[in-house]
């Protein structure tokens, strides 16, 4: 008579299988603690444990007072900031061309950018060495034409070579969020602006750029974090006079066996990176990334 049937009965055994939510969170927390937090705690502990005795912060005072640390910190910051600025300018220009200038193969180029993001950084450095290295193609062409003993290109072993390699490698990390932002841009705004007589430069400045600012901020923040921690590019360029914080950690730990000093530099590097990553996350959320 229209009544509902009997409610389904839950087997008695299933009630016993119900696990509190806190227990479900336990396995990933344990894995995170063992894989990341425990090694990080060891690094911090080692930085506070001088080998020859003394106070807990003696290693920090010694490292902060050293000229090598200050130079490495300055080199790391200016390379990261310079590479980020270069990536923002070049990435914005290239993304504009790919998104708004129709040419054959534009979609293939956009897809290649996604593939490029998976490449290790040392591959780009090796490619630049083949082109502009001491025995690279450019120097070989010049020596072959002029008969000179050596070519004129030696900038790869300087800070400018490292900067060029980082800009070359990290520019796609700026282009990717920009292309995503441009794909959501209402083309009617561009058509209206063009119909009102606005020149392309004005359209870019007043219509496209405001829409691209969140993506630029997110991509730039990510590139800045990655440049601060870049090790392979500096190592493979062979720039012996370029010492960044990761290179200083390598030198202290591997070459000098000064583990407390290496851990101090590592703690500083981690603190800077975590702070900038937090900034990246905030900017990324506002950008919708």
Buried (B, 14 or more C-beta within 10 A) or exposed (E): EEEEEEEEEEEEEEEEEEEEEEEEEEEEEEEEEEEEEEEBEEBBEBBBBBEEEEEEEBBBEBBEEBEBBEEBBEBBBEBBEBBBBBBBEBBBEBBBEBBBEEEEEBEEBBEEBEEBEEEEBBEBBBBBBEEBBBEBEBBEEBBEEEEEEEBEBEBBBBBBBBBBBBBBBBBBBBBBBBBBBBEEBEEEBBEEBBEEEBEBEEBBEEBBEEBBEBBBBBBBBBBBBBBBBBBBBBBBBBBEEBBBBBBBBBBBBEEEEBBBBBBBBBBBBBEBBEEBBEBBBEBBEEBEB
